[in-house]
């Protein structure tokens, strides 16, 4: 059995901000999202949380209530980011002049990071598949532009949009 874990980028969280998808109207959507967070199947980086904190909208308030989904940067992630940036000119994934942010390689690193989990008698056959959720796309006019989907493709990581994530989970409202 495959257990999908979704690693969500800032762009996808911003797309579903409560101002555009109010909690009182999209009740089922928000319940589904919060349930998958509680299951540990929707994760992101602490750097995404920090990026959201610079915004003046309700998605940051939602993120604070669901802070458990935002993972601390680990030594393994840092090593994976170095490998990513040392590969095929992938340094273009980040802005070398920026002093903060730079979450994209960490989203990919979380997707590549090995999960530490206790295997019980009931889930010993469970396979974990990590999938990146981002609104970035590969531009047909510039298919080699270094963006999250391009790097994910290089490393064999599935990369989908927010609405593809909803479809994958079979959610309807």
C-alpha positions in Angstrom: 0.0 0.0 0.0 1.3 3.5 -0.9 0.9 6.4 1.5 1.2 9.7 -0.2 2.9 12.6 1.7 2.5 16.0 0.0 5.2 18.6 0.4 3.5 21.9 -0.2 5.2 25.1 -1.5 4.3 28.6 -0.5 2.7 29.3 -3.8 0.0 26.6 -3.3 -0.8 27.8 0.3 -1.2 31.3 -1.0 -3.6 30.1 -3.7 -6.0 28.7 -1.1 -5.9 31.7 1.3 -9.0 32.0 3.4 -9.8 35.4 1.9 -10.5 33.6 -1.4 -11.8 30.4 0.0 -13.6 31.4 3.2 -13.9 28.8 6.0 -17.6 29.3 6.3 -18.3 28.5 2.6 -15.5 26.0 1.9 -16.1 24.0 5.1 -15.3 20.6 3.6 -12.2 21.9 1.9 -10.7 23.2 5.1 -11.7 20.1 7.1 -10.1 17.9 4.5 -6.9 19.9 4.6 -6.7 20.1 8.3 -7.4 16.3 8.6 -4.5 15.5 6.2 -2.3 17.8 8.2 -3.2 15.9 11.4 -2.4 12.6 9.6 1.1 14.0 8.8 0.5 13.7 5.1 0.7 17.4 4.3 4.0 19.0 5.2 6.2 21.9 4.4 9.3 23.7 5.5 9.6 26.1 8.4 11.0 28.5 5.8 7.5 28.5 4.2 6.0 29.3 7.5 8.4 32.2 7.9 7.5 33.4 4.3 3.8 33.3 5.2 4.5 35.4 8.3 5.6 38.3 6.2 2.1 38.4 4.6 -0.9 40.4 5.9 -3.6 37.9 5.1 -5.3 35.0 6.9 -3.2 32.2 5.5 -0.6 32.9 8.1 -3.2 32.7 10.8 -4.2 29.3 9.4 -0.6 28.3 9.3 -0.1 29.2 13.0 -3.0 27.0 13.9 -1.4 24.1 11.9 2.2 24.8 12.8 2.9 21.1 13.2 3.0 20.6 9.4 6.0 22.9 9.0 9.2 21.0 9.5 12.4 22.3 11.0 15.4 22.3 8.6 17.4 19.1 9.3 21.0 18.2 8.6 19.9 15.7 6.0 17.8 18.4 4.2 20.8 20.7 4.2 23.0 18.0 2.6 20.3 17.3 0.1 20.0 21.1 -0.7 23.7 21.1 -1.4 23.4 18.1 -3.7 20.5 19.8 -5.5 22.4 23.1 -6.0 25.5 21.2 -7.1 23.6 19.5 -9.9 23.3 20.6 -13.5 23.3 24.4 -12.8 20.4 24.1 -10.4 21.9 27.1 -8.5 19.4 29.1 -10.6 16.7 27.7 -8.4 17.7 30.3 -5.8 18.7 34.0 -5.9 22.3 34.1 -4.8 21.9 37.8 -3.8 18.9 37.2 -1.5 19.5 37.1 2.2 16.4 35.1 3.2 13.7 32.8 1.8 15.1 30.5 -0.7 12.6 27.8 0.2 12.5 26.0 -3.2 15.4 23.7 -2.7 14.2 22.8 0.8 10.8 21.8 -0.6 12.6 19.4 -2.9 14.9 18.3 -0.1 12.0 17.3 2.1 10.6 15.3 -0.8 13.9 13.5 -1.1 14.5 13.1 2.6 14.2 9.6 4.0 11.3 9.3 6.5 12.1 8.0 10.0 9.1 6.0 11.1 8.3 3.1 13.4 7.1 0.1 11.4 4.4 -1.9 13.2 3.0 -5.3 12.3 0.1 -3.6 10.6 2.0 -1.2 8.2 5.2 -3.1 7.4 4.2 -3.2 3.7 3.5 0.5 3.5 5.4 2.5 0.9 5.8 6.2 1.4 5.6 8.4 -1.7 6.4 12.1 -1.4 4.8 14.4 -3.9 5.6 18.1 -4.3 2.6 20.5 -4.5 3.4 23.8 -6.2 1.8 26.3 -8.5 5.1 26.6 -10.4 5.0 25.0 -13.8 7.4 24.1 -16.6 6.9 26.8 -19.2 6.6 25.3 -22.7 8.5 28.3 -24.1 11.3 27.8 -21.6 11.2 24.1 -20.7 14.7 24.1 -19.2 14.1 27.1 -16.8 15.2 26.0 -13.4 12.0 25.9 -11.3 10.6 23.4 -8.8 8.9 21.1 -11.4 12.0 21.0 -13.6 14.3 20.0 -10.6 11.7 17.5 -9.4 11.5 15.9 -12.8 15.3 15.5 -12.8 15.2 13.7 -9.4 12.2 11.6 -10.3 9.9 13.3 -7.8 6.2 13.7 -8.8 5.2 17.4 -8.9 1.5 18.5 -9.0 -0.6 21.6 -8.6 -2.9 22.3 -5.7 -6.0 21.2 -7.6 -4.3 18.0 -8.8 -3.6 17.4 -5.1 -7.4 17.8 -4.3 -8.2 15.5 -7.2 -5.6 12.9 -6.1 -7.3 12.8 -2.7 -10.8 12.6 -4.3 -12.0 15.7 -2.6 -15.2 17.4 -3.8 -17.2 20.2 -2.2 
